[in-house]
Amino acid sequence: ATPGGICVSRVVRDQVRDKLGFAFDDRGDQQVKNIARPVRVFNVIMTGDIMTLTSASVRAPPPLPDKPSIAVLPFENMSGDPEQEYFANGMVEEIITALSRIRWLFVIARNSSFAYKGRSVGVKQVGRELGVRYVLEGSVRKGGNRVRITAQLVEAETGGSRGMHVNVRIQRRWSFQQVRRAALALAREVERRAPDLASSKWWKEERHRVFLDYNQNAKDRTVASAWSVRPTADARVSMPLEWDEVADCDPAAFTLATAPTRFAERGDASAGIDSAAGSLDALLDLSASQEAAGLGDAPWPPHYKKQRYEPPRVAPSRRKASGSSTERRGHRESTQPLITVAKAARMADALVGLERWKARYPEAAARLHVDDVLVDSMRGRSTNWTRIRINLRNVPEGERPPEGPSEPDYDPWSTAPRG
């Protein structure tokens, strides 16, 4: 690279070119120190210290078709048998073929959907990149002579989360832990009284009704107050509503452009919230009775520190038999020989760590395929961070490098909320 510049290998370029707005200049095959084979090198186009966006590297998302549209993502193989991967892929292909016969439905082709296989990509991003309104995702798990298939249809625009906030003023004498406990108790009680309408289950595969999200009360969660502008393309506003407006309202109608007119015409529906601060005493008593009956804590969001009495953070369909090591630890084990080589607050730093690993183990790096390098965008307390893992499936078992400390080794939980 030129002084102050950055060059990356083909593997890195292939991983980031559709995720970041960087332009790349092909420098051809280059001989790199400590690597026997020539490496295809690409220069990251830069201006001063700022990477530039070019028309070649920025693509506008395709428009939504004028009829219902769907993408069927590759189902995850949750079985220990690698051969089930073929079964999972074949099943998804059959689903795509069957849906394609419906004339009024726009279905994304198999090759486009399978481009997301093995990638950690959000449903919203898939919807934007493929130009679809709905995304079908799921998993396949085989046990003995039985096959368990789990699938969920998600609205891409909202990521499956279309709902409303009910804001209630409370007295300032309870901790975040107590507020969340009260919200969980309320959610469970509503579910008990209206089991056909409401659900307090955290895992999406267990929700078949309206979900009451108690974790909105976890410490430092971003809860939008009335009149808050949301980070959406149309600058939507968290609009306070009267109860008789809720059933027929369209969230897309409340934006930064329309909010002033509504305020002038109808005033502020949340104006009286501070005049009646409520108590949590009754809900905390209810929480204590639920715990005495065996209903303990419920899962926290994934970017929070593991709580003392929290159940395993693993979806029911992914849990092994009772007493297995996976269930005891609260996370699932990979069936692939994955190692983590870099964890960084910035993707650029993680990619530098990847190059260091490849220079340290050139023989193993030479055997890697493009999809053996997994660049994961991980969720932290308030920002995302990057993890890079290597799948050593194409490296003979006796030649696989050990998993040492990540370099860099960013700790996203060092400043995580404890309450």
SULHUFEN-V816488 format. One line per field, one symbol per residue. phi: phi as a letter, one per 20 degrees, with the letter a starting at -180 (. if undefined). burial: b if it has 16 or more other C-alpha atoms within 10 Angstrom, else e. Layout:
phi = ???
burial = ???
//
This chain:
phi = .fgnecdcefffgffdfedcedecdfemfcedgmcfefdfdceffccmddfeedffdddffffffebgcbcdegfeeeefeffffffffffffffffffffefededffgfffffefmdecffffffffemceccdcabccdcmedcdddbbedfffdmnddbbedecfcfebcefgfffgffffffffffffcfedcbdfffgfeecbfeeefffefgmfedfegmfeeecfelfdfefcfgfefgdfdgfedcfeefgffffecmdfdfeffeceeddgfffffgfffffeoeefdgegfeefgegdffgebfgfdeefgnfffffenbeefedfecedbcbfdfgffffffffffffcfffffefegeeddddededfccecdcdddeefedggfdfffeeffcfcfdfdfcffde
burial = eeeeeebbbbbbbebeeeeebbbbeeeeeeeeeebeeebbbbbbbbeeeeeeeeeeeeeeeeeeeeeebbbbbbbbbbbeeeebbeebbeebbeebeebbeeeeebbbebeebbeeeeeeeebbebbbebbbbbbbbbbbbeeeeeeebeeeebbbbebbeeeeeeeeeeeeeeeeebbbbbbbbbbbbbbeeeeeebbbbbeeeeeeeebbbbbbbbbeeeeeebbbbeeeeeebbbbbeeeeeeeeeeeeebbbeebeeeeeeeebeeeeeeeeeeebeebbebbbebeeeeeebbbbeebbbbeeeebbbbeebbbeeeeeebbeebebeeeeebbbbbbbbebeebbbbbbbbbbebbbbbbebeeebbbbbbbebbeebbbbbbbbbeebeeeebbeeeebbbbbebeeeeeee
//
